[in-house]
Amino acid sequence: MVDVNQSIIFSPCIVSPATPLAEAIMLMTQAKGNHCPVMLYEEPEVVSPVKSQPTSCILVVENESLVGILTERDLVKLAVKTTAFEKTTVRDVMTSPVVTLFYGEFSDLFIAYNLMRRHRIRHLPILNDRGYPLGLVTLSSLRQTLNLGYFLRFRQVNEIMTHHVVWAFPNTPIVELAQIMSVHGISCIVLVEDRGGILIPVGIITERDIVQFQAIALDLQKLTAEQVMSTPLFCLKPEDTLATVHQKMEELRIRRLVVTGKQGELLGLVTESNLSQVLDPIEIYGILEILQHRVTQLEAEKAYLLQKQGIELHEAIEKNQFELYYQPQLNLTTQKIIGAEALIRWHSPERGLVSPAEFIPLAENTGLIIPLGQWILESVCQQIIAWEKSGLNPVQISVNVSSKQFHQANLAEEILATLKKYQVKHQWIKLELTESLLVQNIDIALEQFNILKAAGIKIAIDDFGTGYASLGYLQHFPFDTLKIDRCFVQNIHQNAKSAAIATAIIRMAQQLNFEVIAEGVETAAERDFLYQHGCELIQGYLISRPLPVTEFTNLLISG
């Protein structure tokens, strides 16, 4: 038997039927989604959850019993109705009755898996013997725990993908998309462009997007898909294995992937629900132990390899084999260098110049990114002080913060202590984070944000537009700067898709009072396009490659 005391059961978000729908939607976009063991629950109270990762449903309880469930699909249906939103309660739109499982019957994971497959549901409430919800199992938590990737290596996407995909053009109003989702009972719509008679997928709108638009009171009548769609898409080929599907869903924290052909044309869609229908629970149960034994062996081998490589990297840190380069950031209006991004380089005596793409992932896997990140911050602080002592006015230096660093509970305090140690003014430091970092643990991330912002530290979101962070995150986090990823900047004057995305980001940044910087600017045409569309700050090879500190200092001196 598989022990159910695993991290597959979520603490449910619970409301009463009389709860105003507007309040329930806000809870759904902010509800805590952390896993927790079932046995911790005796008789949880109906309380508003702490802000964290958005949940895809809310359980409805009345008289100490579960009476319904409110899902993203229910809310999408509401988006196309004319009912007065402020007068609607959860009771008016919830789904009832609900497929459930009593905790006393939850002897192993495959019971839940088989039940969810049979009823084709994504949420399974776990009840005590009086009908009160103790927890919530989701299709995602089951898929992650069962490690279905082991069983999917020899199956292909074309075996299970949905061929009849509902699509629309990017200029379609969001309210029309919500209506299509409601009528067809689907969870997403793929946005396409017609290029010579071929439909090329360029974005996606999901049920969760609609819910989040409702939560922040956007006018769905005026909003079009191209303004808010998730893009670029992560696409698969029909011949890719289902193990790849499973892996991508885990890495990207999404529930669906688009399938494209040789010309990039839309062929289909593969969803988490498709995956759940592939394997019979008995089949999985029978070979799980054999595969788990082999996985344990492979993990041991990987740990040994990482330890060996980590020793080499650890020695490089001790022997100070690293150097910081600085890539300038230019204000196109004033033609002045206004800042720079600090980039690390490793000069290995044995291997020469080692690419950051090689040693940064190793540092992440071995935990050495934490002392390496501290070294980078201290080196930047020392350099700022050196510039000031030489009579040169410093510029704001951007320091990249990794996921491992940011999710240390005391990171903000350590950063502030380092600045105090070197007596560096907070205005000279900016922290750069990626979109994906924010969605991993929203509670810790928001706490760190608040401490740093209160101290006057500027924060930039790097590679903006490449992740799946939603508009909801722009509400919760007090960013200062959005950095447009280089993939949208390359040939922006000739690529209509990139131009639309970049200009949308610029407009959004201006409306939300964020600074915006374009990365990877390499040509005058790219620079001119960005400037004409309101982006004053740029970074890239057109200005300068990353420079050693001496050359960058000379650049500052020359003005």
C-alpha positions in Angstrom: 0.0 0.0 0.0 1.1 3.6 -0.6 1.0 5.6 2.6 -1.5 8.4 2.3 0.5 10.5 4.7 2.2 12.2 1.8 2.1 15.8 0.7 -0.8 15.3 -1.7 -3.6 16.7 0.3 -4.2 20.5 0.3 -5.6 22.6 3.1 -8.9 23.5 1.6 -10.2 27.0 1.1 -13.6 27.0 2.7 -16.5 29.5 2.5 -20.2 29.5 3.3 -22.9 29.6 0.6 -23.8 33.1 1.6 -20.3 34.5 1.0 -20.4 37.3 -1.6 -19.0 36.0 -4.9 -16.6 38.9 -5.2 -15.0 37.9 -1.9 -14.8 34.3 -3.0 -13.1 35.2 -6.2 -10.5 37.2 -4.3 -9.9 34.2 -2.0 -9.5 31.9 -5.0 -6.8 34.1 -6.5 -5.0 34.6 -3.2 -5.7 31.3 -1.3 -3.0 29.3 0.3 -2.1 26.3 -1.7 0.5 24.6 0.5 0.4 20.8 0.9 -0.3 19.4 4.4 -0.7 15.9 5.9 -4.4 14.9 6.5 -3.8 13.8 10.1 -3.1 17.3 11.2 -6.8 18.1 10.8 -9.3 17.6 13.6 -12.1 20.1 12.9 -10.7 23.1 11.0 -12.6 26.4 11.2 -14.1 28.3 8.3 -11.5 31.0 7.9 -10.1 33.2 5.2 -6.8 31.7 4.0 -3.4 33.4 3.9 -2.3 34.8 0.5 -0.3 32.2 -1.5 -0.5 30.4 -4.8 -3.9 30.7 -6.4 -6.2 27.7 -5.9 -8.5 26.4 -8.6 -11.5 25.8 -6.4 -13.2 26.7 -3.1 -15.2 24.3 -1.0 -18.6 25.4 0.3 -19.7 24.3 3.8 -23.0 24.8 5.6 -24.0 23.4 9.0 -20.6 21.6 9.2 -21.1 19.7 6.0 -19.9 20.1 2.4 -22.7 21.3 0.2 -20.9 22.4 -3.0 -17.7 23.4 -4.8 -16.8 26.6 -6.6 -14.5 26.1 -9.5 -12.8 28.3 -12.1 -15.3 26.8 -14.7 -18.3 28.1 -12.6 -16.8 31.6 -12.6 -16.2 31.5 -16.3 -19.8 30.8 -16.8 -20.7 33.8 -14.7 -18.4 36.1 -16.7 -20.9 36.0 -19.6 -24.1 36.5 -17.6 -25.7 39.9 -17.0 -26.5 39.1 -13.3 -25.4 42.0 -11.0 -22.0 40.8 -9.8 -22.2 42.6 -6.5 -25.5 40.9 -5.6 -24.3 37.3 -6.4 -23.4 34.8 -3.7 -21.5 31.6 -3.8 -24.7 29.6 -3.5 -25.9 31.1 -6.8 -23.1 29.6 -8.9 -21.5 26.7 -7.0 -21.6 23.1 -8.3 -23.6 20.6 -6.3 -23.6 17.7 -5.5 -19.8 17.0 -5.3 -17.9 13.8 -5.9 -16.1 13.1 -2.5 -14.1 10.5 -0.7 -14.3 9.7 3.1 -11.0 9.7 4.9 -11.7 6.3 6.3 -11.9 4.9 2.8 -8.7 6.6 1.6 -6.4 3.6 2.1 -4.0 4.4 -0.8 -3.4 6.9 -3.5 -4.8 4.7 -6.3 -8.4 4.8 -4.8 -8.3 8.6 -5.3 -6.6 8.3 -8.7 -9.2 5.8 -10.0 -12.1 7.9 -8.7 -10.9 11.0 -10.3 -10.2 9.2 -13.6 -13.7 7.7 -13.6 -15.5 10.9 -13.0 -13.1 13.1 -15.0 -12.7 15.6 -12.2 -9.7 17.7 -11.1 -10.7 18.1 -7.4 -11.6 15.5 -4.8 -12.6 16.7 -1.3 -11.6 14.3 1.6 -14.4 14.3 4.2 -14.6 13.1 7.8 -17.4 10.8 8.8 -19.7 13.8 9.4 -19.2 15.2 6.0 -16.8 18.0 6.9 -13.9 18.6 4.4 -10.5 17.6 6.0 -8.6 18.3 2.8 -8.5 18.4 -1.0 -6.7 16.1 -3.4 -6.0 17.6 -6.9 -5.1 15.9 -10.1 -1.8 17.8 -10.0 -0.9 16.6 -6.5 -1.7 13.0 -7.5 0.2 13.2 -10.7 3.3 14.6 -9.0 3.2 12.0 -6.2 2.7 9.0 -8.4 5.6 10.0 -10.6 3.8 9.1 -13.8 6.9 10.1 -15.8 8.3 6.6 -15.2 5.4 5.0 -17.0 5.1 7.5 -19.9 8.5 7.1 -21.6 7.2 4.9 -24.4 3.9 6.6 -25.1 3.7 9.6 -27.5 1.7 12.8 -27.5 -0.2 11.9 -30.6 -1.8 9.0 -28.8 -3.8 11.1 -26.3 -3.8 14.7 -27.6 -7.1 16.5 -28.2 -7.2 17.2 -32.0 -10.3 19.4 -32.0 -8.9 22.5 -30.3 -11.0 25.6 -29.8 -9.1 28.6 -31.1 -9.6 32.3 -31.6 -7.7 35.3 -32.9 -5.8 37.6 -30.5 -8.1 40.6 -31.1 -11.1 38.6 -29.7 -12.7 40.3 -26.7 -12.2 38.3 -23.4 -15.9 38.2 -22.8 -16.4 36.3 -26.0 -13.7 33.8 -25.0 -15.4 33.3 -21.7 -18.7 32.7 -23.5 -17.0 30.1 -25.7 -15.4 28.3 -22.7 -18.8 28.3 -20.9 -20.7 26.9 -23.9 -18.1 24.2 -24.8 -17.2 23.4 -21.2 -13.5 23.8 -21.9 -10.6 25.1 -19.7 -8.7 27.1 -22.3 -8.7 28.7 -25.7 -5.6 28.8 -27.9 -4.9 32.2 -29.7 -3.7 31.9 -33.3 -2.5 34.0 -36.2 -3.4 33.1 -39.8 -0.2 33.0 -41.8 -0.9 32.1 -45.3 -3.7 29.8 -44.4 -1.8 28.1 -41.6 -3.0 28.6 -38.0 0.1 29.4 -35.8 -0.5 29.4 -32.0 0.7 32.6 -30.4 -0.8 32.5 -26.9 -3.4 31.0 -24.6 -6.2 32.1 -22.3 -7.3 29.8 -19.5 -10.1 29.6 -17.0 -7.7 30.8 -14.3 -7.0 33.9 -16.4 -10.7 34.8 -16.5 -11.0 34.4 -12.8 -8.0 36.6 -12.1 -9.4 39.3 -14.5 -12.6 39.2 -12.5 -10.7 39.5 -9.3 -9.0 42.7 -10.3 -12.2 44.1 -11.8 -11.0 44.3 -15.4 -13.7 45.2 -18.0 -14.0 42.0 -20.0 -16.0 43.8 -22.6 -13.1 46.1 -23.5 -10.2 43.7 -22.8 -8.9 41.7 -25.8 -6.9 38.5 -25.7 -3.7 40.0 -27.1 -3.4 42.3 -24.2 -3.3 39.6 -21.5 -2.7 36.2 -23.1 0.1 34.0 -21.8 2.9 34.0 -24.3 5.2 32.7 -25.7 3.7 29.2 -25.7 5.6 26.1 -24.7 4.8 23.7 -27.5 5.4 20.0 -28.1 5.5 17.8 -31.2 3.2 14.8 -31.8 6.2 12.4 -31.6 7.3 13.7 -28.2 7.0 11.3 -25.3 4.3 11.7 -22.6 7.2 11.7 -20.1 8.2 15.0 -21.7 4.7 16.3 -21.2 4.8 15.3 -17.6 8.2 16.9 -17.1 7.1 20.2 -18.8 4.0 20.4 -16.7 6.1 20.0 -13.6 8.7 22.5 -14.6 6.3 25.2 -15.8 3.6 24.5 -13.3 0.9 24.4 -15.9 -1.9 22.0 -16.8 -1.9 22.0 -20.6 0.5 22.2 -23.5 0.0 23.1 -27.2 1.0 20.6 -29.9 2.4 22.0 -33.2 3.5 20.5 -36.5 6.6 21.0 -38.6 5.6 24.4 -39.8 4.5 25.5 -36.3 0.9 25.0 -37.1 -1.7 24.1 -34.4 -2.4 20.4 -34.3 -3.8 19.8 -30.8 -3.7 20.2 -27.1 -2.6 17.8 -24.4 -3.9 18.4 -20.9 -3.4 17.0 -17.4 -6.7 15.3 -17.7 -5.5 13.6 -20.9 -2.5 12.2 -19.0 -4.7 10.9 -16.2 -6.6 8.7 -18.7 -3.5 7.0 -20.1 -2.7 4.4 -17.4 -4.8 2.1 -15.4 -4.0 2.4 -11.6 -3.5 -1.3 -11.4 -0.8 -1.1 -14.1 1.0 1.7 -12.2 0.7 -0.1 -8.9 2.2 -3.3 -10.2 5.5 -1.9 -11.4 6.0 1.0 -9.0 8.3 -0.8 -6.6 10.6 -2.0 -9.4 10.9 1.4 -10.9 11.4 3.1 -7.5 14.3 0.9 -6.8 16.0 1.9 -10.0 15.2 5.6 -9.4 16.9 5.3 -6.0 20.0 4.0 -7.6 20.0 6.8 -10.2 19.5 9.5 -7.5 22.5 8.1 -5.6 24.7 8.2 -8.7 23.5 11.8 -9.4 24.2 12.8 -5.8 27.8 11.4 -6.1 28.4 13.3 -9.4 27.0 16.6 -8.0 29.2 16.2 -4.9 32.3 15.7 -7.0 31.5 18.7 -9.2 30.5 20.7 -6.2 33.9 20.3 -4.5 35.5 21.9 -7.6 33.1 24.8 -7.5 33.5 25.2 -3.7 37.3 25.4 -4.2 36.8 28.1 -6.8 34.8 30.2 -4.3 37.5 29.7 -1.6 40.3 30.6 -4.1 38.4 33.6 -5.4 38.5 32.5 -9.0 35.4 34.6 -9.9 35.2 38.1 -11.4 32.3 40.5 -12.0 31.6 42.0 -15.3 29.2 45.0 -15.7 26.8 45.5 -18.7 25.8 49.2 -19.0 22.2 50.4 -19.1 21.5 53.5 -21.1 18.8 56.2 -20.9 18.1 57.0 -24.6 16.7 60.5 -23.7 19.6 61.7 -21.7 22.2 59.5 -23.4 23.6 58.8 -20.0 24.7 55.5 -18.4 22.1 55.1 -15.5 23.1 51.7 -14.2 24.6 48.3 -15.0 23.9 44.6 -14.4 26.5 42.7 -12.5 27.4 39.4 -14.3 29.7 36.7 -12.8 32.5 35.0 -14.7 34.6 32.0 -13.5 38.3 31.9 -14.5 39.2 28.2 -13.9 43.0 27.5 -14.0 42.2 24.0 -15.5 39.2 24.8 -17.7 39.7 28.4 -18.6 36.7 30.7 -18.8 33.7 28.6 -17.7 30.2 29.7 -18.9 27.7 30.8 -16.3 25.2 28.6 -18.1 27.4 25.7 -16.9 28.3 26.6 -13.3 25.2 28.5 -12.1 22.8 25.4 -12.4 25.5 23.4 -10.6 25.7 26.0 -7.9 21.8 25.9 -7.6 21.8 22.1 -7.3 24.6 21.9 -4.7 23.4 24.9 -2.6 26.6 26.8 -3.4 24.6 29.5 -5.0 24.0 30.9 -1.6 27.7 31.7 -0.8 28.2 32.6 -4.4 25.3 35.1 -4.3 26.7 36.6 -1.1 30.1 37.0 -2.8 28.5 38.8 -5.7 26.7 41.2 -3.4 29.7 42.0 -1.3 31.9 42.5 -4.4 29.3 45.0 -5.8 29.2 46.8 -2.5 33.1 47.0 -2.3 33.2 48.3 -5.9 30.5 51.0 -5.2 32.6 52.2 -2.2 35.7 52.2 -4.3 34.0 54.4 -7.0 32.9 56.8 -4.3 36.4 57.1 -2.7 37.9 57.8 -6.1 35.5 60.7 -6.5 33.3 59.0 -9.1 29.6 59.1 -8.7 28.3 55.4 -8.7 25.4 54.2 -10.8 22.7 51.7 -9.7 24.0 48.1 -10.0 21.6 45.3 -10.6 22.3 42.0 -8.8 20.6 38.8 -9.8 19.0 36.8 -7.0 18.4 33.0 -7.5 15.4 31.0 -6.4 17.4 29.2 -3.7 18.6 32.6 -2.3 15.3 34.3 -2.4 13.5 31.5 -0.5 15.8 31.8 2.5 13.6 33.1 5.3 16.3 35.6 6.4 17.6 36.7 2.9 16.2 40.3 3.2 17.9 40.8 6.6 21.2 39.4 5.2 21.1 41.8 2.2 20.4 44.8 4.5 23.2 43.7 6.9 25.7 43.5 4.0 24.8 47.0 2.8 25.2 48.3 6.3 28.6 46.5 6.7 30.0 48.3 3.7 28.0 51.5 4.3 26.4 51.4 0.8 23.4 53.6 0.2 20.4 51.5 -0.7 19.7 53.6 -3.8 22.8 52.1 -5.6 21.5 48.5 -5.4 18.7 46.9 -7.4 17.7 43.2 -7.1 16.7 41.3 -10.2 14.3 38.3 -9.9 12.7 36.1 -12.5 8.9 35.6 -13.0 9.1 31.9 -12.2 10.8 32.6 -8.9 7.6 34.4 -7.7 5.2 31.5 -8.2 7.2 28.9 -6.3 6.3 30.2 -2.8 4.3 33.4 -2.9 4.1 33.7 0.9 7.9 33.8 1.4 8.4 35.9 -1.7 5.9 38.6 -0.6 7.4 38.7 2.9 10.9 39.3 1.5 9.5 41.9 -0.9 7.9 43.9 1.9 11.1 44.0 4.0 13.3 45.1 1.1 10.9 47.7 -0.2 10.5 49.2 3.2 14.2 49.6 3.3 14.2 51.4 -0.1 15.7 48.6 -2.2 14.6 48.7 -5.8 13.4 45.4 -7.4 13.3 44.4 -11.0 11.5 41.4 -12.7 13.9 39.9 -15.2 12.9 38.2 -18.5 9.3 39.6 -18.1 6.8 38.0 -20.4 8.5 34.6 -20.7 6.9 32.9 -17.7 3.5 32.0 -16.6 3.1 34.5 -13.8 -0.3 36.1 -14.2 -1.5 39.7 -13.9 -2.5 38.9 -10.3 1.2 38.9 -9.3 1.5 42.5 -10.5 -1.0 43.4 -7.8 0.7 41.6 -5.0 4.3 42.5 -5.5 5.6 46.1 -5.4 8.0 45.9 -8.4 10.0 48.9 -9.6 11.2 47.7 -13.0 10.1 45.3 -15.7 12.8 44.0 -18.0 11.6 43.0 -21.4 13.3 39.7 -22.4 15.7 39.7 -25.3 13.6 37.2 -27.2 11.0 39.9 -27.7 13.6 42.5 -28.6 15.4 40.6 -31.4 14.2 42.0 -34.7 11.3 43.7 -33.0 11.0 46.2 -35.9 10.3 43.3 -38.3 8.5 40.8 -36.0 4.9 41.8 -35.5 4.3 39.3 -32.7 7.3 40.4 -30.7 6.4 44.1 -31.3 2.8 43.5 -30.0 4.1 41.8 -26.9 6.8 44.3 -26.1 4.6 47.4 -26.7 1.9 45.8 -24.5 4.4 45.3 -21.7 5.6 49.0 -22.1 2.0 50.3 -22.0 1.2 48.1 -19.0 4.3 49.3 -17.2 3.4 52.9 -17.8 -0.1 52.4 -16.5 1.2 50.7 -13.4 4.0 53.2 -12.9 6.8 50.7 -13.4 10.1 51.5 -15.0 10.8 49.3 -18.1 14.2 48.2 -19.5 14.6 46.3 -22.8 17.4 43.7 -22.7 19.4 42.4 -25.6 19.3 45.5 -27.9 21.8 44.8 -30.6 20.8 47.1 -33.5 20.0 50.7 -34.1 16.6 49.6 -35.6 15.7 47.8 -32.4 16.7 50.8 -30.3 14.7 53.2 -32.4 11.6 51.1 -32.4 11.7 50.8 -28.6 12.3 54.5 -28.1 9.4 55.4 -30.4 7.1 53.2 -28.4 8.0 54.7 -25.0 10.9 52.5 -23.8 13.7 54.9 -22.8 16.0 52.5 -21.0 17.9 49.8 -22.9 20.7 47.2 -22.3 22.6 45.2 -24.9 25.5 44.8 -27.2 24.5 47.9 -29.1 25.7 49.9 -26.1 28.3 47.5 -24.8 29.1 43.9 -24.0 29.6 43.1 -20.3 32.9 44.8 -19.3 35.5 44.1 -16.7 35.4 46.6 -13.8 38.4 48.6 -15.2 36.8 49.1 -18.6 33.4 49.9 -17.1 35.0 52.4 -14.7 36.6 54.1 -17.7 33.2 54.2 -19.4 31.7 56.0 -16.3 34.6 58.5 -16.3 34.1 59.3 -20.0 30.4 59.9 -19.4 
